[in-house]
């Protein structure tokens, strides 16, 4: 289910203006606040699609992922400050994959990291940004894929 609905995790970006989404530099504090609303807007869109008698588990999970994929394991994320297992497990998994993907990409303000550099950065964030158990599994999977 997670792999099916994870593609919708940033659906709320459609509510963020192109001047922010396409900006080639670092966001201002105001722009960052607007960008962070994508989690709430995405969850609202998915919830509106999943009401009434036809509710389904896929859309419910997609809503959870959209809403909580920027929460951090230590509670320092957004939009609600949930921490640890308060964050739905699907969102904790997608958060890891989302950050890994972002680290492997070039941005106007920094070049892409290698897979090895990305994994080191992320392993250092176990227990703060990421669920340490899920991060350990992701690390093992990445090592196996490299061999």
C-alpha positions in Angstrom: 0.0 0.0 0.0 2.8 2.4 0.9 4.5 2.1 -2.4 1.2 2.7 -4.2 0.2 5.9 -2.4 3.7 7.4 -1.6 3.7 9.2 -4.9 0.9 11.4 -3.5 3.0 12.6 -0.5 3.6 16.0 -2.0 0.2 16.5 -3.7 -0.2 19.6 -1.5 2.5 21.4 -3.5 -0.2 22.3 -6.0 -1.4 24.8 -3.4 2.1 26.4 -3.2 2.9 29.1 -5.8 5.4 28.5 -8.5 7.4 31.5 -7.3 8.3 29.3 -4.3 8.4 25.8 -5.9 10.6 27.0 -8.7 12.8 29.4 -6.7 16.5 28.8 -7.5 17.8 29.9 -4.1 17.2 29.3 -0.4 13.7 30.1 0.8 13.0 33.1 3.1 11.3 32.4 6.4 7.9 33.5 5.0 8.4 31.3 1.9 9.3 28.4 4.0 6.2 28.8 6.1 4.1 28.8 2.9 5.9 25.7 1.6 5.3 23.9 4.9 1.6 24.3 4.4 1.8 21.7 1.6 1.5 18.9 4.1 -1.8 20.3 5.4 -3.2 21.1 2.0 -2.3 17.7 0.6 -4.0 16.0 3.5 -7.1 18.1 3.0 -7.3 17.3 -0.7 -6.9 13.5 0.0 -9.4 13.6 2.9 -12.0 15.4 0.7 -11.6 12.6 -1.9 -12.1 9.9 0.8 -15.4 10.7 2.5 -18.8 9.1 2.7 -19.6 5.5 2.2 -16.8 4.9 -0.3 -13.8 5.5 2.1 -10.8 3.4 1.3 -7.7 2.5 3.1 -5.4 3.6 0.3 -6.6 7.2 0.4 -6.6 7.2 4.2 -2.9 6.1 4.2 -2.1 8.7 1.4 -3.7 11.4 3.6 -1.6 10.3 6.6 1.6 10.3 4.5 0.9 13.7 3.0 0.1 15.2 6.4 3.0 13.7 8.4 5.9 13.0 6.1 7.8 16.1 7.4 7.4 15.2 11.1 10.6 14.3 12.8 11.1 11.4 15.2 12.2 13.8 18.0 9.1 16.0 17.6 10.9 18.9 15.9 9.2 18.5 12.5 6.0 20.0 11.1 3.1 20.5 10.8 2.0 19.1 14.2 5.2 18.3 16.1 4.3 14.6 16.5 7.2 12.4 17.6 8.2 8.8 17.7 5.4 6.3 17.2 2.8 9.1 17.2 3.8 9.6 13.6 2.1 7.0 11.4 4.5 4.3 10.3 3.8 4.9 6.6 4.8 8.5 7.0 8.0 7.5 8.9 9.0 5.3 6.0 8.2 7.8 3.3 10.1 10.5 5.2 13.3 8.4 4.9 12.8 7.7 1.2 11.9 11.3 0.5 15.0 12.7 2.2 17.3 10.1 0.5 15.9 11.0 -2.9 16.3 14.7 -2.2 19.9 14.3 -1.1 20.7 12.5 -4.4 19.4 15.5 -6.4 21.2 18.6 -7.5 19.7 21.9 -6.3 20.6 25.5 -7.2 22.1 25.9 -3.7 24.1 22.6 -3.5 25.2 19.7 -5.7 23.8 16.2 -5.2 25.4 14.0 -2.6 26.6 10.5 -3.5 24.6 7.5 -2.2 27.3 6.9 0.4 27.4 10.5 1.6 23.6 10.5 1.7 23.4 7.4 3.8 26.0 8.8 6.3 24.0 12.0 6.7 20.9 10.1 7.3 22.4 7.5 9.7 23.6 10.5 11.7 20.0 11.7 12.0 18.7 8.4 13.4 16.6 9.1 16.4 16.3 12.8 15.7 14.8 13.1 12.2 14.2 9.4 11.5 12.8 6.4 13.3 16.1 4.6 14.2 14.7 1.1 13.6 13.3 1.9 10.2 16.5 3.8 9.3 18.6 0.8 10.2 16.5 -1.4 7.9 16.8 1.1 5.1 20.6 1.2 5.6 20.8 -2.6 5.4 18.6 -2.6 2.2 20.8 0.0 0.6 24.0 -1.9 1.4 22.5 -5.1 -0.1 21.5 -3.2 -3.3 25.0 -1.9 -3.7 26.5 -5.4 -3.7 
